[in-house]
Amino acid sequence: MVAEWGVYDSSKKPNPTAKANVYNTVLKDLDSMPAIKGLMYFETAKDQSGHQILMNDTPQNAAAFQKIAADPRFTVTL
């Protein structure tokens, strides 16, 4: 399991797709790491350094994150 991962936009001028660009790599990367069975996203409006780590701060970022959450590998029966 990957615990407490998150993404923030560190560009000088805010980029509305910066996080989406990272989210769009996650599923492909997970294909090469089959032992990972879960992800826990750390979300905060402001971390200790003042970075905003919200997953849905723009429609583009929200849509890209929703693709990760909807992936069948995360649909489990308990």
PyMOL Python script that loads the backbone (N, CA, C, O; Angstrom):
from pymol import cmd

cmd.read_pdbstr("""\
ATOM      1  N   MET A   1       0.847  -1.179   0.000  1.00  0.00           N
ATOM      2  CA  MET A   1       0.000   0.000   0.000  1.00  0.00           C
ATOM      3  C   MET A   1       0.888   1.237   0.000  1.00  0.00           C
ATOM      4  O   MET A   1       1.936   1.274   0.645  1.00  0.00           O
ATOM      5  N   VAL A   2       0.452   2.225  -0.725  1.00  0.00           N
ATOM      6  CA  VAL A   2       1.141   3.515  -0.714  1.00  0.00           C
ATOM      7  C   VAL A   2       0.322   4.434   0.190  1.00  0.00           C
ATOM      8  O   VAL A   2      -0.829   4.746  -0.114  1.00  0.00           O
ATOM      9  N   ALA A   3       0.907   4.855   1.275  1.00  0.00           N
ATOM     10  CA  ALA A   3       0.197   5.703   2.233  1.00  0.00           C
ATOM     11  C   ALA A   3       0.669   7.145   2.136  1.00  0.00           C
ATOM     12  O   ALA A   3       1.854   7.427   1.958  1.00  0.00           O
ATOM     13  N   GLU A   4      -0.286   8.037   2.257  1.00  0.00           N
ATOM     14  CA  GLU A   4      -0.038   9.473   2.327  1.00  0.00           C
ATOM     15  C   GLU A   4       0.781  10.021   1.161  1.00  0.00           C
ATOM     16  O   GLU A   4       1.794  10.688   1.371  1.00  0.00           O
ATOM     17  N   TRP A   5       0.349   9.745  -0.055  1.00  0.00           N
ATOM     18  CA  TRP A   5       0.964  10.398  -1.203  1.00  0.00           C
ATOM     19  C   TRP A   5       0.054  11.554  -1.603  1.00  0.00           C
ATOM     20  O   TRP A   5      -1.139  11.552  -1.297  1.00  0.00           O
ATOM     21  N   GLY A   6       0.613  12.514  -2.270  1.00  0.00           N
ATOM     22  CA  GLY A   6      -0.168  13.667  -2.714  1.00  0.00           C
ATOM     23  C   GLY A   6       0.610  14.458  -3.741  1.00  0.00           C
ATOM     24  O   GLY A   6       1.799  14.222  -3.956  1.00  0.00           O
ATOM     25  N   VAL A   7      -0.072  15.402  -4.377  1.00  0.00           N
ATOM     26  CA  VAL A   7       0.529  16.192  -5.442  1.00  0.00           C
ATOM     27  C   VAL A   7       0.178  17.652  -5.223  1.00  0.00           C
ATOM     28  O   VAL A   7      -0.965  17.984  -4.909  1.00  0.00           O
ATOM     29  N   TYR A   8       1.163  18.519  -5.388  1.00  0.00           N
ATOM     30  CA  TYR A   8       0.875  19.961  -5.384  1.00  0.00           C
ATOM     31  C   TYR A   8       1.537  20.601  -6.584  1.00  0.00           C
ATOM     32  O   TYR A   8       2.512  20.082  -7.128  1.00  0.00           O
ATOM     33  N   ASP A   9       0.995  21.728  -6.986  1.00  0.00           N
ATOM     34  CA  ASP A   9       1.508  22.482  -8.125  1.00  0.00           C
ATOM     35  C   ASP A   9       2.545  23.471  -7.600  1.00  0.00           C
ATOM     36  O   ASP A   9       2.207  24.409  -6.878  1.00  0.00           O
ATOM     37  N   SER A  10       3.795  23.259  -7.961  1.00  0.00           N
ATOM     38  CA  SER A  10       4.856  24.141  -7.473  1.00  0.00           C
ATOM     39  C   SER A  10       5.274  25.190  -8.498  1.00  0.00           C
ATOM     40  O   SER A  10       6.264  25.892  -8.295  1.00  0.00           O
ATOM     41  N   SER A  11       4.534  25.302  -9.592  1.00  0.00           N
ATOM     42  CA  SER A  11       4.900  26.279 -10.617  1.00  0.00           C
ATOM     43  C   SER A  11       4.639  27.706 -10.127  1.00  0.00           C
ATOM     44  O   SER A  11       3.765  27.938  -9.292  1.00  0.00           O
ATOM     45  N   LYS A  12       5.399  28.638 -10.653  1.00  0.00           N
ATOM     46  CA  LYS A  12       5.244  30.042 -10.243  1.00  0.00           C
ATOM     47  C   LYS A  12       3.861  30.564 -10.629  1.00  0.00           C
ATOM     48  O   LYS A  12       3.232  31.290  -9.859  1.00  0.00           O
ATOM     49  N   LYS A  13       3.389  30.197 -11.815  1.00  0.00           N
ATOM     50  CA  LYS A  13       2.050  30.559 -12.266  1.00  0.00           C
ATOM     51  C   LYS A  13       1.189  29.301 -12.164  1.00  0.00           C
ATOM     52  O   LYS A  13       1.525  28.290 -12.781  1.00  0.00           O
ATOM     53  N   PRO A  14       0.091  29.330 -11.409  1.00  0.00           N
ATOM     54  CA  PRO A  14      -0.719  28.122 -11.238  1.00  0.00           C
ATOM     55  C   PRO A  14      -1.117  27.486 -12.573  1.00  0.00           C
ATOM     56  O   PRO A  14      -1.554  28.166 -13.502  1.00  0.00           O
ATOM     57  N   ASN A  15      -0.955  26.179 -12.639  1.00  0.00           N
ATOM     58  CA  ASN A  15      -1.287  25.405 -13.834  1.00  0.00           C
ATOM     59  C   ASN A  15      -2.491  24.528 -13.493  1.00  0.00           C
ATOM     60  O   ASN A  15      -2.373  23.634 -12.655  1.00  0.00           O
ATOM     61  N   PRO A  16      -3.642  24.759 -14.122  1.00  0.00           N
ATOM     62  CA  PRO A  16      -4.852  24.011 -13.751  1.00  0.00           C
ATOM     63  C   PRO A  16      -4.793  22.522 -14.054  1.00  0.00           C
ATOM     64  O   PRO A  16      -5.660  21.772 -13.606  1.00  0.00           O
ATOM     65  N   THR A  17      -3.787  22.076 -14.808  1.00  0.00           N
ATOM     66  CA  THR A  17      -3.679  20.646 -15.106  1.00  0.00           C
ATOM     67  C   THR A  17      -2.410  20.011 -14.538  1.00  0.00           C
ATOM     68  O   THR A  17      -2.096  18.866 -14.862  1.00  0.00           O
ATOM     69  N   ALA A  18      -1.691  20.730 -13.709  1.00  0.00           N
ATOM     70  CA  ALA A  18      -0.421  20.208 -13.171  1.00  0.00           C
ATOM     71  C   ALA A  18      -0.626  18.884 -12.436  1.00  0.00           C
ATOM     72  O   ALA A  18       0.109  17.925 -12.668  1.00  0.00           O
ATOM     73  N   LYS A  19      -1.604  18.829 -11.565  1.00  0.00           N
ATOM     74  CA  LYS A  19      -1.852  17.592 -10.819  1.00  0.00           C
ATOM     75  C   LYS A  19      -2.401  16.511 -11.741  1.00  0.00           C
ATOM     76  O   LYS A  19      -2.037  15.342 -11.618  1.00  0.00           O
ATOM     77  N   ALA A  20      -3.275  16.898 -12.664  1.00  0.00           N
ATOM     78  CA  ALA A  20      -3.832  15.916 -13.611  1.00  0.00           C
ATOM     79  C   ALA A  20      -2.719  15.248 -14.400  1.00  0.00           C
ATOM     80  O   ALA A  20      -2.789  14.051 -14.678  1.00  0.00           O
ATOM     81  N   ASN A  21      -1.702  16.002 -14.760  1.00  0.00           N
ATOM     82  CA  ASN A  21      -0.578  15.424 -15.499  1.00  0.00           C
ATOM     83  C   ASN A  21       0.095  14.315 -14.691  1.00  0.00           C
ATOM     84  O   ASN A  21       0.538  13.315 -15.257  1.00  0.00           O
ATOM     85  N   VAL A  22       0.173  14.487 -13.382  1.00  0.00           N
ATOM     86  CA  VAL A  22       0.750  13.445 -12.519  1.00  0.00           C
ATOM     87  C   VAL A  22      -0.253  12.305 -12.351  1.00  0.00           C
ATOM     88  O   VAL A  22       0.109  11.136 -12.489  1.00  0.00           O
ATOM     89  N   TYR A  23      -1.508  12.637 -12.056  1.00  0.00           N
ATOM     90  CA  TYR A  23      -2.528  11.593 -11.863  1.00  0.00           C
ATOM     91  C   TYR A  23      -2.620  10.688 -13.091  1.00  0.00           C
ATOM     92  O   TYR A  23      -2.843   9.483 -12.965  1.00  0.00           O
ATOM     93  N   ASN A  24      -2.448  11.268 -14.270  1.00  0.00           N
ATOM     94  CA  ASN A  24      -2.560  10.488 -15.500  1.00  0.00           C
ATOM     95  C   ASN A  24      -1.442   9.461 -15.676  1.00  0.00           C
ATOM     96  O   ASN A  24      -1.518   8.629 -16.579  1.00  0.00           O
ATOM     97  N   THR A  25      -0.427   9.500 -14.849  1.00  0.00           N
ATOM     98  CA  THR A  25       0.660   8.513 -14.903  1.00  0.00           C
ATOM     99  C   THR A  25       0.479   7.380 -13.894  1.00  0.00           C
ATOM    100  O   THR A  25       1.151   6.354 -13.993  1.00  0.00           O
ATOM    101  N   VAL A  26      -0.410   7.553 -12.937  1.00  0.00           N
ATOM    102  CA  VAL A  26      -0.500   6.625 -11.810  1.00  0.00           C
ATOM    103  C   VAL A  26      -0.888   5.208 -12.228  1.00  0.00           C
ATOM    104  O   VAL A  26      -0.222   4.251 -11.834  1.00  0.00           O
ATOM    105  N   LEU A  27      -1.939   5.056 -13.007  1.00  0.00           N
ATOM    106  CA  LEU A  27      -2.395   3.706 -13.351  1.00  0.00           C
ATOM    107  C   LEU A  27      -1.357   2.958 -14.176  1.00  0.00           C
ATOM    108  O   LEU A  27      -1.130   1.768 -13.957  1.00  0.00           O
ATOM    109  N   LYS A  28      -0.733   3.640 -15.113  1.00  0.00           N
ATOM    110  CA  LYS A  28       0.318   2.996 -15.907  1.00  0.00           C
ATOM    111  C   LYS A  28       1.479   2.572 -15.003  1.00  0.00           C
ATOM    112  O   LYS A  28       2.014   1.471 -15.138  1.00  0.00           O
ATOM    113  N   ASP A  29       1.855   3.447 -14.092  1.00  0.00           N
ATOM    114  CA  ASP A  29       2.941   3.102 -13.167  1.00  0.00           C
ATOM    115  C   ASP A  29       2.559   1.914 -12.284  1.00  0.00           C
ATOM    116  O   ASP A  29       3.393   1.051 -12.010  1.00  0.00           O
ATOM    117  N   LEU A  30       1.307   1.866 -11.840  1.00  0.00           N
ATOM    118  CA  LEU A  30       0.865   0.751 -11.009  1.00  0.00           C
ATOM    119  C   LEU A  30       0.898  -0.572 -11.766  1.00  0.00           C
ATOM    120  O   LEU A  30       1.080  -1.628 -11.160  1.00  0.00           O
ATOM    121  N   ASP A  31       0.725  -0.523 -13.081  1.00  0.00           N
ATOM    122  CA  ASP A  31       0.816  -1.753 -13.874  1.00  0.00           C
ATOM    123  C   ASP A  31       2.166  -2.440 -13.687  1.00  0.00           C
ATOM    124  O   ASP A  31       2.259  -3.665 -13.754  1.00  0.00           O
ATOM    125  N   SER A  32       3.204  -1.652 -13.453  1.00  0.00           N
ATOM    126  CA  SER A  32       4.540  -2.225 -13.276  1.00  0.00           C
ATOM    127  C   SER A  32       4.845  -2.563 -11.813  1.00  0.00           C
ATOM    128  O   SER A  32       5.940  -3.029 -11.499  1.00  0.00           O
ATOM    129  N   MET A  33       3.882  -2.331 -10.925  1.00  0.00           N
ATOM    130  CA  MET A  33       4.065  -2.618  -9.499  1.00  0.00           C
ATOM    131  C   MET A  33       2.852  -3.378  -8.968  1.00  0.00           C
ATOM    132  O   MET A  33       2.103  -2.839  -8.153  1.00  0.00           O
ATOM    133  N   PRO A  34       2.641  -4.614  -9.410  1.00  0.00           N
ATOM    134  CA  PRO A  34       1.421  -5.348  -9.053  1.00  0.00           C
ATOM    135  C   PRO A  34       1.272  -5.659  -7.565  1.00  0.00           C
ATOM    136  O   PRO A  34       0.178  -6.003  -7.119  1.00  0.00           O
ATOM    137  N   ALA A  35       2.321  -5.548  -6.811  1.00  0.00           N
ATOM    138  CA  ALA A  35       2.212  -5.819  -5.373  1.00  0.00           C
ATOM    139  C   ALA A  35       1.462  -4.704  -4.642  1.00  0.00           C
ATOM    140  O   ALA A  35       0.977  -4.917  -3.531  1.00  0.00           O
ATOM    141  N   ILE A  36       1.361  -3.530  -5.243  1.00  0.00           N
ATOM    142  CA  ILE A  36       0.635  -2.423  -4.613  1.00  0.00           C
ATOM    143  C   ILE A  36      -0.856  -2.668  -4.797  1.00  0.00           C
ATOM    144  O   ILE A  36      -1.341  -2.773  -5.924  1.00  0.00           O
ATOM    145  N   LYS A  37      -1.570  -2.758  -3.702  1.00  0.00           N
ATOM    146  CA  LYS A  37      -3.007  -3.051  -3.733  1.00  0.00           C
ATOM    147  C   LYS A  37      -3.859  -1.891  -3.248  1.00  0.00           C
ATOM    148  O   LYS A  37      -5.087  -1.957  -3.307  1.00  0.00           O
ATOM    149  N   GLY A  38      -3.228  -0.837  -2.773  1.00  0.00           N
ATOM    150  CA  GLY A  38      -4.011   0.291  -2.277  1.00  0.00           C
ATOM    151  C   GLY A  38      -3.216   1.581  -2.278  1.00  0.00           C
ATOM    152  O   GLY A  38      -1.989   1.582  -2.174  1.00  0.00           O
ATOM    153  N   LEU A  39      -3.941   2.674  -2.397  1.00  0.00           N
ATOM    154  CA  LEU A  39      -3.348   4.017  -2.350  1.00  0.00           C
ATOM    155  C   LEU A  39      -4.139   4.847  -1.354  1.00  0.00           C
ATOM    156  O   LEU A  39      -5.369   4.790  -1.337  1.00  0.00           O
ATOM    157  N   MET A  40      -3.458   5.603  -0.540  1.00  0.00           N
ATOM    158  CA  MET A  40      -4.122   6.509   0.384  1.00  0.00           C
ATOM    159  C   MET A  40      -3.618   7.919   0.081  1.00  0.00           C
ATOM    160  O   MET A  40      -2.448   8.231   0.300  1.00  0.00           O
ATOM    161  N   TYR A  41      -4.506   8.753  -0.420  1.00  0.00           N
ATOM    162  CA  TYR A  41      -4.124  10.109  -0.813  1.00  0.00           C
ATOM    163  C   TYR A  41      -4.196  11.021   0.398  1.00  0.00           C
ATOM    164  O   TYR A  41      -5.178  11.004   1.140  1.00  0.00           O
ATOM    165  N   PHE A  42      -3.145  11.826   0.598  1.00  0.00           N
ATOM    166  CA  PHE A  42      -3.129  12.818   1.667  1.00  0.00           C
ATOM    167  C   PHE A  42      -3.613  14.121   1.075  1.00  0.00           C
ATOM    168  O   PHE A  42      -2.975  14.671   0.177  1.00  0.00           O
ATOM    169  N   GLU A  43      -4.726  14.619   1.562  1.00  0.00           N
ATOM    170  CA  GLU A  43      -5.315  15.839   1.022  1.00  0.00           C
ATOM    171  C   GLU A  43      -5.368  16.907   2.102  1.00  0.00           C
ATOM    172  O   GLU A  43      -5.828  16.656   3.216  1.00  0.00           O
ATOM    173  N   THR A  44      -4.896  18.096   1.766  1.00  0.00           N
ATOM    174  CA  THR A  44      -4.970  19.210   2.698  1.00  0.00           C
ATOM    175  C   THR A  44      -4.992  20.523   1.925  1.00  0.00           C
ATOM    176  O   THR A  44      -4.387  20.642   0.859  1.00  0.00           O
ATOM    177  N   ALA A  45      -5.678  21.477   2.462  1.00  0.00           N
ATOM    178  CA  ALA A  45      -5.728  22.796   1.828  1.00  0.00           C
ATOM    179  C   ALA A  45      -4.421  23.550   2.026  1.00  0.00           C
ATOM    180  O   ALA A  45      -4.115  24.478   1.278  1.00  0.00           O
ATOM    181  N   LYS A  46      -3.641  23.147   3.045  1.00  0.00           N
ATOM    182  CA  LYS A  46      -2.370  23.825   3.311  1.00  0.00           C
ATOM    183  C   LYS A  46      -1.496  22.932   4.175  1.00  0.00           C
ATOM    184  O   LYS A  46      -1.857  22.605   5.305  1.00  0.00           O
ATOM    185  N   ASP A  47      -0.331  22.535   3.634  1.00  0.00           N
ATOM    186  CA  ASP A  47       0.582  21.733   4.438  1.00  0.00           C
ATOM    187  C   ASP A  47       1.553  22.648   5.194  1.00  0.00           C
ATOM    188  O   ASP A  47       1.391  23.868   5.195  1.00  0.00           O
ATOM    189  N   GLN A  48       2.557  22.050   5.834  1.00  0.00           N
ATOM    190  CA  GLN A  48       3.496  22.840   6.644  1.00  0.00           C
ATOM    191  C   GLN A  48       4.254  23.868   5.817  1.00  0.00           C
ATOM    192  O   GLN A  48       4.701  24.886   6.345  1.00  0.00           O
ATOM    193  N   SER A  49       4.397  23.608   4.537  1.00  0.00           N
ATOM    194  CA  SER A  49       5.112  24.543   3.654  1.00  0.00           C
ATOM    195  C   SER A  49       4.165  25.467   2.900  1.00  0.00           C
ATOM    196  O   SER A  49       4.603  26.254   2.061  1.00  0.00           O
ATOM    197  N   GLY A  50       2.880  25.375   3.192  1.00  0.00           N
ATOM    198  CA  GLY A  50       1.898  26.223   2.530  1.00  0.00           C
ATOM    199  C   GLY A  50       1.377  25.686   1.219  1.00  0.00           C
ATOM    200  O   GLY A  50       0.650  26.384   0.512  1.00  0.00           O
ATOM    201  N   HIS A  51       1.738  24.437   0.874  1.00  0.00           N
ATOM    202  CA  HIS A  51       1.268  23.846  -0.378  1.00  0.00           C
ATOM    203  C   HIS A  51      -0.155  23.307  -0.232  1.00  0.00           C
ATOM    204  O   HIS A  51      -0.503  22.705   0.784  1.00  0.00           O
ATOM    205  N   GLN A  52      -0.952  23.529  -1.242  1.00  0.00           N
ATOM    206  CA  GLN A  52      -2.316  23.022  -1.306  1.00  0.00           C
ATOM    207  C   GLN A  52      -2.277  21.675  -2.021  1.00  0.00           C
ATOM    208  O   GLN A  52      -1.768  21.578  -3.138  1.00  0.00           O
ATOM    209  N   ILE A  53      -2.812  20.641  -1.384  1.00  0.00           N
ATOM    210  CA  ILE A  53      -2.724  19.287  -1.921  1.00  0.00           C
ATOM    211  C   ILE A  53      -4.133  18.718  -2.156  1.00  0.00           C
ATOM    212  O   ILE A  53      -4.338  17.510  -2.036  1.00  0.00           O
ATOM    213  N   LEU A  54      -5.086  19.565  -2.484  1.00  0.00           N
ATOM    214  CA  LEU A  54      -6.440  19.090  -2.768  1.00  0.00           C
ATOM    215  C   LEU A  54      -6.453  18.362  -4.101  1.00  0.00           C
ATOM    216  O   LEU A  54      -5.823  18.808  -5.060  1.00  0.00           O
ATOM    217  N   MET A  55      -7.164  17.249  -4.169  1.00  0.00           N
ATOM    218  CA  MET A  55      -7.196  16.466  -5.408  1.00  0.00           C
ATOM    219  C   MET A  55      -8.164  17.020  -6.433  1.00  0.00           C
ATOM    220  O   MET A  55      -8.058  16.692  -7.615  1.00  0.00           O
ATOM    221  N   ASN A  56      -9.103  17.850  -6.013  1.00  0.00           N
ATOM    222  CA  ASN A  56     -10.147  18.311  -6.921  1.00  0.00           C
ATOM    223  C   ASN A  56     -10.217  19.833  -7.014  1.00  0.00           C
ATOM    224  O   ASN A  56     -11.304  20.402  -7.119  1.00  0.00           O
ATOM    225  N   ASP A  57      -9.070  20.486  -6.976  1.00  0.00           N
ATOM    226  CA  ASP A  57      -9.063  21.950  -7.001  1.00  0.00           C
ATOM    227  C   ASP A  57      -9.404  22.535  -8.362  1.00  0.00           C
ATOM    228  O   ASP A  57      -9.750  23.713  -8.452  1.00  0.00           O
ATOM    229  N   THR A  58      -9.316  21.738  -9.425  1.00  0.00           N
ATOM    230  CA  THR A  58      -9.771  22.166 -10.746  1.00  0.00           C
ATOM    231  C   THR A  58     -10.561  21.010 -11.352  1.00  0.00           C
ATOM    232  O   THR A  58     -10.367  19.860 -10.957  1.00  0.00           O
ATOM    233  N   PRO A  59     -11.438  21.291 -12.292  1.00  0.00           N
ATOM    234  CA  PRO A  59     -12.189  20.194 -12.930  1.00  0.00           C
ATOM    235  C   PRO A  59     -11.275  19.173 -13.602  1.00  0.00           C
ATOM    236  O   PRO A  59     -11.565  17.977 -13.581  1.00  0.00           O
ATOM    237  N   GLN A  60     -10.177  19.634 -14.196  1.00  0.00           N
ATOM    238  CA  GLN A  60      -9.244  18.730 -14.868  1.00  0.00           C
ATOM    239  C   GLN A  60      -8.584  17.785 -13.860  1.00  0.00           C
ATOM    240  O   GLN A  60      -8.463  16.584 -14.105  1.00  0.00           O
ATOM    241  N   ASN A  61      -8.165  18.341 -12.737  1.00  0.00           N
ATOM    242  CA  ASN A  61      -7.525  17.517 -11.707  1.00  0.00           C
ATOM    243  C   ASN A  61      -8.514  16.526 -11.115  1.00  0.00           C
ATOM    244  O   ASN A  61      -8.169  15.366 -10.893  1.00  0.00           O
ATOM    245  N   ALA A  62      -9.735  16.969 -10.858  1.00  0.00           N
ATOM    246  CA  ALA A  62     -10.758  16.079 -10.302  1.00  0.00           C
ATOM    247  C   ALA A  62     -11.049  14.927 -11.255  1.00  0.00           C
ATOM    248  O   ALA A  62     -11.142  13.778 -10.823  1.00  0.00           O
ATOM    249  N   ALA A  63     -11.192  15.218 -12.542  1.00  0.00           N
ATOM    250  CA  ALA A  63     -11.500  14.167 -13.519  1.00  0.00           C
ATOM    251  C   ALA A  63     -10.369  13.143 -13.607  1.00  0.00           C
ATOM    252  O   ALA A  63     -10.623  11.941 -13.681  1.00  0.00           O
ATOM    253  N   ALA A  64      -9.135  13.614 -13.600  1.00  0.00           N
ATOM    254  CA  ALA A  64      -7.994  12.697 -13.678  1.00  0.00           C
ATOM    255  C   ALA A  64      -7.916  11.824 -12.422  1.00  0.00           C
ATOM    256  O   ALA A  64      -7.612  10.635 -12.516  1.00  0.00           O
ATOM    257  N   PHE A  65      -8.187  12.401 -11.258  1.00  0.00           N
ATOM    258  CA  PHE A  65      -8.152  11.615 -10.022  1.00  0.00           C
ATOM    259  C   PHE A  65      -9.288  10.599 -10.002  1.00  0.00           C
ATOM    260  O   PHE A  65      -9.104   9.475  -9.535  1.00  0.00           O
ATOM    261  N   GLN A  66     -10.448  10.980 -10.498  1.00  0.00           N
ATOM    262  CA  GLN A  66     -11.587  10.064 -10.524  1.00  0.00           C
ATOM    263  C   GLN A  66     -11.295   8.837 -11.390  1.00  0.00           C
ATOM    264  O   GLN A  66     -11.814   7.754 -11.117  1.00  0.00           O
ATOM    265  N   LYS A  67     -10.477   8.991 -12.424  1.00  0.00           N
ATOM    266  CA  LYS A  67     -10.094   7.843 -13.243  1.00  0.00           C
ATOM    267  C   LYS A  67      -9.295   6.834 -12.416  1.00  0.00           C
ATOM    268  O   LYS A  67      -9.449   5.623 -12.580  1.00  0.00           O
ATOM    269  N   ILE A  68      -8.448   7.343 -11.535  1.00  0.00           N
ATOM    270  CA  ILE A  68      -7.688   6.440 -10.656  1.00  0.00           C
ATOM    271  C   ILE A  68      -8.656   5.694  -9.747  1.00  0.00           C
ATOM    272  O   ILE A  68      -8.612   4.468  -9.643  1.00  0.00           O
ATOM    273  N   ALA A  69      -9.533   6.451  -9.091  1.00  0.00           N
ATOM    274  CA  ALA A  69     -10.457   5.841  -8.128  1.00  0.00           C
ATOM    275  C   ALA A  69     -11.399   4.831  -8.773  1.00  0.00           C
ATOM    276  O   ALA A  69     -11.811   3.869  -8.124  1.00  0.00           O
ATOM    277  N   ALA A  70     -11.743   5.036 -10.042  1.00  0.00           N
ATOM    278  CA  ALA A  70     -12.681   4.153 -10.734  1.00  0.00           C
ATOM    279  C   ALA A  70     -12.018   2.910 -11.317  1.00  0.00           C
ATOM    280  O   ALA A  70     -12.711   2.031 -11.830  1.00  0.00           O
ATOM    281  N   ASP A  71     -10.711   2.817 -11.250  1.00  0.00           N
ATOM    282  CA  ASP A  71     -10.018   1.674 -11.836  1.00  0.00           C
ATOM    283  C   ASP A  71     -10.476   0.384 -11.138  1.00  0.00           C
ATOM    284  O   ASP A  71     -10.556   0.339  -9.910  1.00  0.00           O
ATOM    285  N   PRO A  72     -10.772  -0.654 -11.912  1.00  0.00           N
ATOM    286  CA  PRO A  72     -11.291  -1.901 -11.337  1.00  0.00           C
ATOM    287  C   PRO A  72     -10.376  -2.563 -10.307  1.00  0.00           C
ATOM    288  O   PRO A  72     -10.854  -3.318  -9.460  1.00  0.00           O
ATOM    289  N   ARG A  73      -9.098  -2.300 -10.363  1.00  0.00           N
ATOM    290  CA  ARG A  73      -8.219  -2.945  -9.381  1.00  0.00           C
ATOM    291  C   ARG A  73      -8.524  -2.478  -7.951  1.00  0.00           C
ATOM    292  O   ARG A  73      -8.128  -3.129  -6.984  1.00  0.00           O
ATOM    293  N   PHE A  74      -9.225  -1.357  -7.826  1.00  0.00           N
ATOM    294  CA  PHE A  74      -9.580  -0.857  -6.495  1.00  0.00           C
ATOM    295  C   PHE A  74     -11.005  -1.227  -6.082  1.00  0.00           C
ATOM    296  O   PHE A  74     -11.477  -0.788  -5.033  1.00  0.00           O
ATOM    297  N   THR A  75     -11.687  -2.022  -6.888  1.00  0.00           N
ATOM    298  CA  THR A  75     -13.012  -2.516  -6.538  1.00  0.00           C
ATOM    299  C   THR A  75     -12.808  -3.868  -5.879  1.00  0.00           C
ATOM    300  O   THR A  75     -12.470  -4.852  -6.537  1.00  0.00           O
ATOM    301  N   VAL A  76     -13.015  -3.900  -4.590  1.00  0.00           N
ATOM    302  CA  VAL A  76     -12.779  -5.127  -3.835  1.00  0.00           C
ATOM    303  C   VAL A  76     -14.021  -5.536  -3.051  1.00  0.00           C
ATOM    304  O   VAL A  76     -14.858  -4.704  -2.704  1.00  0.00           O
ATOM    305  N   THR A  77     -14.119  -6.810  -2.787  1.00  0.00           N
ATOM    306  CA  THR A  77     -15.181  -7.337  -1.943  1.00  0.00           C
ATOM    307  C   THR A  77     -14.562  -7.760  -0.631  1.00  0.00           C
ATOM    308  O   THR A  77     -13.596  -8.522  -0.600  1.00  0.00           O
ATOM    309  N   LEU A  78     -15.115  -7.269   0.432  1.00  0.00           N
ATOM    310  CA  LEU A  78     -14.601  -7.627   1.759  1.00  0.00           C
ATOM    311  C   LEU A  78     -15.479  -8.683   2.399  1.00  0.00           C
ATOM    312  O   LEU A  78     -15.208  -9.114   3.520  1.00  0.00           O
TER     313      LEU A  78
END
""", "prot")
cmd.dss("prot")
cmd.show_as("cartoon", "prot")
cmd.util.cbc("prot")
cmd.orient("prot")
